[in-house]
């Protein structure tokens, strides 16, 4: 009974953390455009639909109840771990919070969130062969980016429209959230890889 309560508390904490971090990130990225003039309920609904992170069934009279199935919990832990790396600087070959490159970031997140499924690749090309190829994106999927037939970048999907990764170029460097609707990323998305938890 005590272990079950501890699991429920941990799940609620993780879920709340994910929504607060996602809300802050989305607000910063969109400079508030999507949320200006919105009530807290509107913002809650927009975040839930934007990030596809349903934490259980909900009706008008009941609060969110987390889904504690092992696979669902692993997905929440994976996303929460990835989001906790936001702001870590880019460093070629890096695999720690002092600095990471794209494959170092994805590998470090997977090592921390899913240690029993490791070891994980340490190159972008290695992630292109991990798990199974998918036609649609779900949170936690590994996104593989290709240019001229060569894998050059990887990240972790937060939703169908956004991902977190360690960027080496551009106005924002290090671990950031980017949109898959950005032309640069949309044109280069080569594969979606899913790990079975």
N, C-alpha and C positions, 0 to 999 in steps of 0.2 A: 504494500500500500504506500509506503514512504517512497519507494523507487518510482512508482507510477506518478505520485504528486510531483516529485522532482523532475520527471520527464515532461510533465505538462507545463510546469513553471519554466523549464528550459525552452520548450517549444514556443510558449507565449513570448518569452523574452526575445528569442531569435526572430519571431514574426514581427514583433514591434520594432526591433532594430532594423530589420530589412525595410519596413515601410517608412521609418523616419529617415534612413539613409537615402532610399530611393526618392522620397519626396524632396529632400534637400538637393540631391543631384539633379533631378528633373527640373526643379525650380531654377537652379543656377544655370543649367544648360539652355533652357528656354527663356531665360531672363524674365521669368514670371509671366510670359505672354499667355500661356494656356490657363493660368490660375488667377489672374487678376480679376477681382470681383467675384470669385467663387466662394461659396460657403464651405466649411470643413467637410460637410457631407458630399458636396460636389467633388472636392479634391480627392476624398477617399475613393469615390467611384471612379474618377479618372485614373488614379494610380492603379487601382485593381485591374481595370481593363487594359491600361497601358502595359503593365508588367506581367499579366497573366499569372499572378501568384495567388490563386484561390486557396485560402487556408481552411476550407471546409464549407459545408452548406450553410446558408444564411437565409432566414426569412425576416419579415419586418419586425418581429417581436424578439428575436434572439440575437445575441452577440456572435462574433466569429468564434468558431470552434476549430482548433487546429486538427488537421489530419495527421495522426501519429503513426501511420504506416511507415515502415522502415525506408522505403524508396522515396516517399514524399519528404520525410525528415532529412534524408541525405541531400535532396535537392535544395531545401531551405538552408541547410548548413553550408552547402557549396556556394550559394549566392551570397549568404552573409559573409563568408570568408573572403570571397572575391571583392565585395564592397569594402571590406575593412582595409584593403590595400590601396584604396584611392589616395592619390597624392604622392605615392612612393615614386622617387625619381627614376628616369630611364638610365640603365647602365648596360652596355653591351656585355653579354655573358653573365650578368648578375642573376642571382637566385635568392636574394634576401631582401628584407625591408629597407636595406641601405641603398638598393638599386636593383632593378630587374629589366631584362629585355622581354619581348613578347612571350617566347617559349618558357623562359625562366619564371615569368608570372603565372602562366597557366599551369606549369608543372608544380610550382610551390603551392598554389591554391588547391590543386588536386591532392597533393601529398598531405596537406593539413586537413582537408575535408573528407577525403576518402582513402585513408592510409591502407586499408585492407585490400584495395584494388590495385595498388602500385606494384612494382615501380612504374613510373610514368616516363614518357619520352622527354628528352631535353632539347629537341630541335623542332622547328616548325614542320619539317617534313615528317618527323616521327608522329606528330599529332594528326597528320593527314591520313594515317593508317590506323589510328586508335578508334575503337568502338565500331559503330555501324553508320554508314552513310544514310542520311535522311532527306526527305523532300521538303519538310516543314520545320521551322525553328521552334524549339521550346526552351524555357529558361534552363541554363546549365549546359546546353549543347556547346561543343567546341566548334568555333567558326574558323574555317581555313580560307585564307585569301591567296589568290594566285594572279601572277602577272606573266605574260608570255610563256605560259605553261609551267612556271616555276612557283612553288609555294614560298611566299615571302613573309607571311604574317599569320598569327593566330590570336584569338580572343575567346571570351566566354559570353554566350548570349544571356542577356537579362530578360529579354522579351523577343517577340517577333520583329521588333523594330529597333532594338538597342543592344549594345554589347559593351563589355568592359575589357580593356586591353592596355598594354604598355606601348605607348607611341614614341617613336624615335625622332620624328620630324614634325614640322608644322608649328603653329602658334602655341599649342599645348603639348607638352612632352611629359612622359611618365605615365602612371596608371590613371586612365581617364575613362569616361563613358562617352561613346560616340553613337550616332544614329546610323542605322542601315539604310536610311533614306538619303544619306549624304551620297552624292554621285560617285565620289572616289571609292567608297567602300562598296556601294551597290554594284558597280561594274566589276569589282575584283573578287566578290564572294564566290569561291570555287567549290566549297563543300561544307556540309553540316555533319558533324560527327557526334553520335550519341553514345554515352557510356551507360551500360546497364548497371544500376546500383545494386 
